[in-house]
């Protein structure tokens, strides 16, 4: 067996049960991995030096093919159902043994890394890939140890990712040939049948979402975070893919802590990752300068295409998918917090992409409303985020991240509620979706207006303006906001059709109520009072 690179003296491949491979390349540099990717025919260089790769037939996550091993450790803790789908230990072992045999004549790339900027709550991770560009993705997305620490690295969780290996649904207990399986007892993730790199990142997020609350008492959050350069005030942004987490947290006037996944301890908020994974569709330097400029040597663009006859990426090209992505190390962004840790948040933003076009662009929530909306997690799946989604679809995703939450949503909601009580943070609901009518009629709220509203909230300007109560959702709408047209602040005014607006608002309010029925048994009066009430005059 040929081995190159910086290999751990304490834990080799045998720690993952792998006794034989053709070649093992350990902890290669960015340049080496890019060279390997090109040599293997996995991608092409763009004119900015980024590596362009395709993810094959899967251009998004496949949530129905993500499994958790159902055993003694997980049986009574995991919220089993359509989101957390159980699989037997026997099925896991069968697939694992097949994968180990599959690797015997393969070249693998091994990456040792951390998940968690806070050393107290850090996961020591090893990723074993058959694709060089996947290993580069992990170099970008996870925290890179100092070189001298690699020699005695001992992982406490392992990912084995073999896109070319497919399961047999009839014998292996999977739904189809692709799969992502988390085994908390054996502390391992198996991924096969899909080249979508995000499965690795989200797999580790799911792991931390289970371990941090149950072992460390830390609240894991599907959110981005940044902090002020001078005041060092931390803000966090909850929201699913396509709602603006990455875009809005990459603020040139603030320091980026992280763009997607964080933990909230008694002392701080810390990033899980060492990089960013941003949507690239219709990306322009004018609208998102930080992300655009981050796409340089070492970055990876996924499922994009070149302008004809050039090596310049056409970010408007959707011929492969609308879920085009870019991954890059966080230090490709100029304004970052080093290390990726901030203080206790002063402001929390819930980002929703409202396809109905009836939510105002900004609402101030009281505690009951905040808890209600956190548990509800209303947004729309935006085209391309998942396989088969071609237009915005209204969904409720508990804690703004249900697909990655192994525990019952109430576990996370109760932890958040406790922290709200302890620290008295401001909570805002931000609609980054439609205004002036629903999807297909209205228009998407302009990014510059969303940025202006968030800036006003962060600076405290909105503490000194008048508010009026929303007649259905109950939360407070600011009467004015600097650099935002006053009529935009009222979703009703943008419709120019009161009957249509209120009928649609009532429809959405009833969707909230129907979705919340499964949580009513635990929700107290304060939380229940935070929900919307349809108007009887527009039944």
Secondary structure, DSSP 8 states (H G I E B T S, - for coil): -EEEE---SS--GGGGT----SEEEES--HHHHHHHHHHTTSEEE-TTS-EEE--TT--SB-GGGEEEE-STTTTTTS-BTTTBEEE-HHHHHHHHHHHHHHGGGSEEEEEEEEE-SSGGG-EEEEEEESSHHHHHHHHHHSB---GGGSTT---SEEEEEETT----HHHH--SSS-EEEEETTTTEEEEES---THHHHHHHHHHHHHHIIIII--EEEEEEEEEETTT--EEEEE--TTSSHHHHH--TTEEEEESSEEEE-SS-EEES-SEEEEE-TT--TTT-HHHHHH-STT-EEES-EE-TTSS-EETT--SS-S--EEEEEGGGSSSB-SSSEE-SEEEEEEEE--TTS-S-SEEEE-HHHHHHHHHH-EEEE-TTSBTT--S-EEEE-GGG-GGG--S-HHHHHHHHHHHHHHH--EEEEEE-SEESSSTTTSEE--HHHHHHHHHHHHHTGGGGS-EEE-TTT--EEES--TTS-GGGG-HHHHHT-HHHHHHHHHHHHHHHHHHHGGGTTT--HHHHHTS----GGG-
